Each structure stands twice: as structure tokens, then as C-alpha cells.
Amino acid sequence: MLFPLDHVEKYLAGIFRPLERDAATLRWSDHGGQSALRVEALNTGDGELVISEVVTLTHRSTEYSGLSARACAELNRYAAMGVLMSGESNAQGLWISKIGIAAADCSAAERLYAPLLCGQATIMGWHSQCLARGRYQMDPGQSPVAGGNEPARVQQAEFAALQAMSNREGLVSSLQPGSYTVQFPWPDAVAPGSTSLLGIRSTEPHSLYGQGVLTTLELPLSLQQNRAPELVDQLNRWELGHPALPPLLGAWCVGQRAPAFVSFVPTLLCVPGLVAGLAAWARGRHDRVCQWIEREGIR
């Protein structure tokens, strides 16, 4: 097993009691709902990338019964490292994070994926309950994650390294204290002259968690407001169905200006290598979304 499930079990058992394990699945109760972390062995290919394992972290709560896709599209603006999905009819809504792990990702599984999923496990139930009860903003000191008033542990040199890579690729980018933005061009066959806009910032706090690293990837789609929720719901379900896509540690939502993927990592969970990983995942997500948009014929 590439994912260090034994270590994750030991960590989560110190927080959630009782915590049950059945083979490669952990289960526990949290804030009135039920959470689970599951590691599934796979051997599925996507081009040159072969995914060996998929790790999913879920939280179900009766407070989300009968939730619509439109409501999810709005609530996911407040996403941290997971996505809220609506269920069928009156079925419970589902919070979920997903990571596909390739054989060459053993080091990343231990040093990056596991810490992020452990962090998400500690906040998912609380986050779910806050949004279900209309609590969209609060003192970060009340969140389950300490350090909400402390700046994210991200060096400006990390952002500068991202811009240097962008420059080598000939991409338009900008660098400010605590932030990096870059434009990814779309294929002419899909949206000629258009670009997606990626921003990674340690200067914009989350309304629930305070300081951390915010990532946004905005798509150049001018959809009518009544169609946007349908699109982001399709995007989230598409991501869940494809193990070889970048880690789903965030959510597609109806952004302020365009359909966007948002992710927020609180300060305490900003592990080494995070910023480089966020940038790589966003670039991969952009490339795959371009293919999906072209295949679906969406304009």
C-alpha cells in the first residue's frame, strides 16, 4: 500500500473515538455525521499515468438531506479541501476529498497527501455543520485548526520559483508579496484567445479558518447565471469519476466572476512542497478541463 494508512489510523484514533477499521477503510462519527477514509487498490491507466490507489475521504450528514445542486454550487464557495455533492432526491449530501496515487508517488503520499487528508479529516465534520447551519464567518480561533491568526508558512521564494517556471513556458504571470497569478491559454478549437486565471495567495484569509493558502482557477466561460450551477455540478461529478485527475482537495463552484475551482489550506496544514503541488495540480486540472469542455461542446 502506497498510502500510509497505519500511520493515518494512529493519528485519527487520537482525535476520534471510537474509530473503526475494516481492512482498508476507517470509519468514525463526527459532528452528528459519519466520516470514512478508504484506500482502494486500482490499476487504471490514463495516458502514461497509471493510478495504483485511490484514497477517498467522505462525510455524510442528515443536515444535507435533499440538498440541490444549485445550493451546493453556492456553498462550495466556502470550500476548504473538499467538495459538497448533492444526493438523489432526499438522500444525504456528501462531502468528499479524493486523491489518485501513482506508483511513483510514494514519497508524495507520505509527505503531502497523508498530512493534507488528515488535516481535512479533522475539519470536515465541523465545516459541514457550520455551513449547514448558516455559519459562514467566525473568529478563526473557534475552528478546529490552530494558527488561524498566523501567516501561512510560505516563503516568497516559492512564489518566485513558480513565476520563473511560467516565464520559461512563455506564460503571462505576475508576482506580488504573498501571491502568484498566471494565465493558461485555451486551445483555439475550444475558446480562441481565452485564458484560465490561476491565483495562489497567502494574503486572503478564509472566513472560517483565517490565514492560509487560497487557490482559485477561473474558467473563461461566460455562462448565464442559471446555467452555472449545472456546469459546476457536472465538473465536480466528472472529477469524482476519474482517478487520474489531480487531487480533489477543493471544489468547483459558482465564483464571483466565473465558474472556478477553489481550495483553501489553513496555515497549520501548509506542509513543505504545498505551493509547488498546488500549482502543478492546477495546471493539470486546466489541461484536462479544456479537453472535457471540448468533448462536451460547452461554450
C-alpha positions as CSV (number, residue, x, y, z in Angstrom):
1,M,0.0,0.0,0.0
2,L,1.4,3.4,-1.0
3,F,-0.8,5.5,1.3
4,P,0.4,5.2,4.9
5,L,-2.9,4.0,6.3
6,D,-1.5,2.6,9.5
7,H,0.1,5.9,10.5
8,V,-3.1,7.8,9.5
9,E,-5.2,5.4,11.6
10,K,-3.0,6.0,14.6
11,Y,-3.2,9.8,14.2
12,L,-7.0,9.9,13.7
13,A,-7.6,7.4,16.6
14,G,-6.1,10.1,18.9
15,I,-8.8,12.5,17.8
16,F,-12.0,10.5,17.0
17,R,-13.1,7.8,19.4
18,P,-14.2,5.2,18.7
19,L,-12.5,4.9,15.3
20,E,-13.2,1.6,13.5
21,R,-11.1,-0.1,10.8
22,D,-12.3,-2.7,8.3
23,A,-9.5,-3.7,6.0
24,A,-8.5,-0.5,4.2
25,T,-11.4,1.6,5.5
26,L,-11.5,3.8,8.6
27,R,-14.9,5.0,10.0
28,W,-15.8,7.4,12.8
29,S,-18.6,9.8,14.0
30,D,-18.1,13.5,13.8
31,H,-20.3,16.5,14.5
32,G,-23.5,14.5,14.1
33,G,-22.4,12.8,10.8
34,Q,-20.5,9.8,9.7
35,S,-17.0,10.0,8.2
36,A,-14.9,7.5,6.4
37,L,-11.4,7.2,4.8
38,R,-11.0,4.4,2.3
39,V,-8.0,3.2,0.3
40,E,-8.8,1.3,-2.9
41,A,-6.3,-0.6,-5.0
42,L,-6.5,0.1,-8.7
43,N,-4.7,-0.5,-11.9
44,T,-6.1,2.0,-14.2
45,G,-4.3,3.9,-16.9
46,D,-4.8,7.4,-18.2
47,G,-2.2,8.0,-21.0
48,E,1.2,7.4,-19.5
49,L,-0.1,7.8,-15.9
50,V,-1.1,4.6,-14.1
51,I,-3.0,5.0,-10.8
52,S,-2.3,2.3,-8.3
53,E,-4.6,3.6,-5.4
54,V,-7.4,6.0,-4.8
55,V,-8.0,7.5,-1.4
56,T,-11.4,9.0,-0.6
57,L,-12.4,10.9,2.5
58,T,-16.1,11.3,3.0
59,H,-18.5,12.9,5.5
60,R,-22.3,12.3,5.4
61,S,-24.8,14.3,7.4
62,T,-28.6,14.3,7.6
63,E,-28.4,18.1,7.7
64,Y,-27.8,18.0,4.0
65,S,-30.7,15.7,3.0
66,G,-32.5,16.9,-0.1
67,L,-29.8,19.5,-1.0
68,S,-29.9,20.7,-4.6
69,A,-27.0,21.0,-7.0
70,R,-27.7,24.8,-7.1
71,A,-27.3,25.0,-3.3
72,C,-24.0,23.0,-3.5
73,A,-22.7,25.3,-6.2
74,E,-23.1,28.3,-3.9
75,L,-21.9,26.6,-0.7
76,N,-18.8,25.3,-2.3
77,R,-17.6,28.9,-2.5
78,Y,-16.6,28.3,1.1
79,A,-14.7,25.0,0.3
80,A,-11.5,24.2,2.1
81,M,-10.1,20.8,0.9
82,G,-13.3,19.0,-0.1
83,V,-16.4,19.3,-2.2
84,L,-20.1,19.1,-1.2
85,M,-22.2,17.0,-3.6
86,S,-26.0,16.7,-3.6
87,G,-27.6,13.3,-3.3
88,E,-30.5,11.8,-5.2
89,S,-34.0,13.0,-4.1
90,N,-33.9,13.3,-0.3
91,A,-30.6,11.4,0.1
92,Q,-27.9,12.8,2.3
93,G,-25.5,15.2,0.8
94,L,-21.9,14.1,0.7
95,W,-18.6,16.0,1.5
96,I,-15.7,14.3,-0.3
97,S,-12.0,14.6,-1.0
98,K,-10.2,12.3,-3.4
99,I,-6.6,11.6,-4.4
100,G,-5.4,9.2,-7.0
101,I,-1.9,7.9,-6.3
102,A,0.5,6.6,-8.9
103,A,3.3,4.1,-8.2
104,A,5.9,6.9,-8.4
105,D,4.0,9.0,-5.8
106,C,5.0,7.0,-2.7
107,S,7.0,9.9,-1.3
108,A,4.2,12.4,-2.0
109,A,1.7,10.0,-0.4
110,E,3.6,10.1,2.8
111,R,4.8,13.7,2.9
112,L,1.9,15.6,1.2
113,Y,-1.2,13.6,0.6
114,A,-1.5,12.0,4.0
115,P,-0.9,15.2,6.1
116,L,-3.5,17.1,3.9
117,L,-6.1,14.3,4.2
118,C,-5.5,14.0,8.0
119,G,-6.0,17.8,8.3
120,Q,-9.1,17.6,6.2
121,A,-10.5,14.8,8.3
122,T,-10.2,16.9,11.4
123,I,-12.2,19.8,9.9
124,M,-14.6,18.2,7.5
125,G,-17.4,17.4,10.1
126,W,-17.1,20.9,11.7
127,H,-17.0,22.6,8.3
128,S,-20.1,20.7,7.2
129,Q,-22.0,21.6,10.3
130,C,-21.1,25.3,10.1
131,L,-22.3,25.7,6.5
132,A,-25.5,23.6,7.1
133,R,-26.4,25.9,9.9
134,G,-25.6,29.1,8.0
135,R,-22.4,30.0,9.8
136,Y,-20.2,31.3,7.0
137,Q,-17.9,33.5,9.0
138,M,-16.4,33.4,12.5
139,D,-13.4,34.1,14.6
140,P,-10.7,31.6,13.3
141,G,-9.8,30.8,16.9
142,Q,-13.1,28.9,17.1
143,S,-12.1,26.5,14.3
144,P,-10.6,23.0,14.9
145,V,-7.3,24.2,13.4
146,A,-5.0,26.3,15.4
147,G,-2.9,29.1,13.9
148,G,-5.7,30.9,12.1
149,N,-4.2,34.3,13.0
150,E,-0.7,33.3,11.9
151,P,0.5,33.9,8.4
152,A,0.9,30.8,6.2
153,R,4.4,29.3,6.3
154,V,5.1,30.0,2.6
155,Q,8.2,31.7,1.5
156,Q,8.2,34.4,-1.2
157,A,10.9,32.4,-2.9
158,E,8.3,29.6,-3.5
159,F,6.1,32.0,-5.5
160,A,9.1,33.4,-7.3
161,A,10.1,29.9,-8.4
162,L,6.6,29.4,-9.9
163,Q,6.9,32.6,-11.8
164,A,10.3,31.5,-13.1
165,M,8.7,28.4,-14.5
166,S,5.9,30.4,-16.1
167,N,8.5,32.6,-17.7
168,R,10.3,29.7,-19.2
169,E,7.0,28.5,-20.7
170,G,6.2,31.9,-22.1
171,L,3.1,32.3,-19.9
172,V,1.8,35.6,-18.7
173,S,2.2,35.8,-14.9
174,S,2.5,38.3,-12.0
175,L,4.2,38.2,-8.6
176,Q,3.2,40.2,-5.6
177,P,4.1,39.7,-1.9
178,G,2.3,36.5,-0.8
179,S,0.7,35.8,-4.2
180,Y,1.3,34.5,-7.7
181,T,-1.1,34.6,-10.7
182,V,-0.7,33.1,-14.1
183,Q,-2.8,32.7,-17.3
184,F,-3.2,29.4,-19.0
185,P,-4.2,29.7,-22.7
186,W,-7.1,27.6,-24.0
187,P,-6.9,25.7,-27.3
188,D,-8.1,27.8,-30.3
189,A,-10.6,25.0,-31.0
190,V,-12.2,25.5,-27.6
191,A,-12.0,29.2,-26.8
192,P,-9.7,31.1,-29.1
193,G,-7.8,33.9,-27.4
194,S,-9.1,32.9,-23.9
195,T,-7.2,32.0,-20.8
196,S,-7.9,30.4,-17.4
197,L,-6.7,32.5,-14.5
198,L,-4.8,30.8,-11.6
199,G,-4.2,32.6,-8.4
200,I,-2.3,31.2,-5.4
201,R,-2.4,33.6,-2.4
202,S,-1.3,33.5,1.2
203,T,-2.9,37.0,1.7
204,E,-6.6,36.2,1.5
205,P,-8.0,34.6,4.7
206,H,-10.8,32.1,4.8
207,S,-14.0,33.3,6.5
208,L,-13.9,30.3,8.8
209,Y,-10.2,29.4,9.2
210,G,-8.4,32.7,9.0
211,Q,-4.9,32.6,7.4
212,G,-3.7,30.0,5.0
213,V,-3.2,29.5,1.2
214,L,-6.1,30.1,-1.2
215,T,-6.0,28.7,-4.7
216,T,-8.5,29.7,-7.4
217,L,-8.7,28.6,-11.0
218,E,-11.2,30.6,-13.0
219,L,-12.5,29.4,-16.4
220,P,-13.1,31.8,-19.3
221,L,-16.8,30.8,-19.6
222,S,-19.5,33.4,-19.8
223,L,-22.5,31.3,-18.8
224,Q,-25.8,32.6,-17.8
225,Q,-26.2,32.5,-14.0
226,N,-29.0,29.9,-14.2
227,R,-26.6,27.5,-16.1
228,A,-23.5,28.0,-14.0
229,P,-24.7,25.7,-11.1
230,E,-25.4,22.9,-13.6
231,L,-21.9,23.2,-15.1
232,V,-20.0,23.2,-11.8
233,D,-22.1,20.2,-10.6
234,Q,-21.0,18.4,-13.9
235,L,-17.4,19.3,-13.3
236,N,-17.4,18.0,-9.7
237,R,-19.0,14.7,-10.7
238,W,-16.6,14.4,-13.6
239,E,-13.7,14.8,-11.3
240,L,-15.0,12.2,-8.8
241,G,-15.3,9.7,-11.6
242,H,-11.7,9.9,-12.9
243,P,-9.0,8.7,-10.5
244,A,-6.1,10.1,-12.7
245,L,-7.2,13.7,-12.4
246,P,-5.3,16.0,-9.9
247,P,-6.2,15.6,-6.2
248,L,-9.7,16.8,-5.5
249,L,-8.9,18.9,-2.5
250,G,-11.3,21.7,-3.1
251,A,-14.4,22.2,-5.2
252,W,-15.8,23.7,-8.4
253,C,-18.2,26.4,-7.6
254,V,-20.0,29.5,-9.0
255,G,-17.3,32.0,-8.4
256,Q,-17.6,35.8,-8.2
257,R,-16.7,36.3,-11.8
258,A,-16.8,32.8,-13.4
259,P,-17.0,29.1,-12.7
260,A,-14.0,28.4,-10.6
261,F,-12.2,25.7,-8.7
262,V,-11.4,26.8,-5.2
263,S,-9.2,25.3,-2.5
264,F,-8.0,26.6,0.9
265,V,-5.3,25.1,3.1
266,P,-5.2,26.6,6.7
267,T,-1.9,27.8,8.0
268,L,-1.3,24.8,10.3
269,L,-1.7,22.4,7.3
270,C,0.7,24.1,5.0
271,V,3.2,21.3,4.6
272,P,6.6,21.7,2.7
273,G,6.1,21.4,-1.0
274,L,2.5,22.6,-0.9
275,V,2.7,25.6,-3.2
276,A,4.5,23.7,-5.9
277,G,1.9,20.9,-5.6
278,L,-1.0,23.3,-5.8
279,A,0.5,24.9,-9.0
280,A,1.1,21.5,-10.6
281,W,-2.4,20.3,-9.8
282,A,-4.0,23.5,-11.1
283,R,-2.1,23.2,-14.4
284,G,-3.1,19.6,-14.8
285,R,-6.7,20.5,-13.9
286,H,-6.7,23.3,-16.6
287,D,-5.4,21.0,-19.3
288,R,-8.0,18.2,-18.5
289,V,-10.9,20.7,-18.2
290,C,-10.0,22.1,-21.7
291,Q,-10.3,18.5,-23.1
292,W,-13.6,17.9,-21.2
293,I,-15.1,21.2,-22.3
294,E,-14.2,20.5,-25.9
295,R,-15.6,16.9,-25.7
296,E,-18.9,18.1,-24.1
297,G,-19.2,21.0,-26.6
298,I,-19.7,23.6,-23.8
299,R,-19.4,27.3,-24.7
